Amino acid sequence: MTQPLIYINSWPGVGKHTIAQALAVLLGPNTRVIQIHNHLHIDLAEAILPRTSADYQDLRLGLREVFLRALIESKDTWDHIYILTDFQTSNPLGGTVAEEYRSAALARDCTFIPIILDCDVDENARRMMSAERTQKVAQEGKGMLVDEGLLREMRGRGQIYEFGSPEEVVVDVSRMEVGEAADVIAGHVRRVVQGEVGEEESG
């Protein structure tokens, strides 16, 4: 059986990358778990084109198509669980991009498990402006958001995209430590894989 794709979607700075790392440990060691952080392809795109370029979104689309095609077509990926992190809102572009991942799971013939991380806006801002995150941006030059005003503006005009599927779970991580959040998600993933979520919904 082809292993699932786990798609973690949340606002910048909530902690999806750190939670995904902890989740990968919990889901192993008997199964290989690979994390694909969204900045792996965002940073590559920005090394080629600025975000203001009219061709930027087409470049991002092309990069996604390359790695999603590999997850679909390469048998070498089928026995690995992939955890993909992202930031997509419910606007038309965000919904289109998020649905690319669900379509890839369908073509891969595997379970698609969306994880939506919710977080209080003030806590989100605090985490985003943490010394660890800002230092990482300064040292590595990554394109991660560290602008509190922009974060609050984005959150004021939109919502994180949700799929509405039985396999989806929304986890409020506002008052959770990383390990606790990862444990909650790992429990949900195991229930989905074992078919218990569908049974709960139909029962």
Secondary structure, 3 states (H helix, E strand, C coil): CCCCEEEEECCCCCCHHHHHHHHHHHHCCCCEEEEECCHHHHHHHHHHCCCCCCCHHHHHHHHHHHHHHHHHHCHHHCCEEEEEEECCECCHHHHHHHHHHHHHHHHHCCCEEEEEEECCHHHHHHHHCCHHHHHHHHHHCCCCCCCHHHHHHHHHHCCECCCCCCCCEEEECCCCCHHHHHHHHHHHHHHHHCCHHHHHHHC
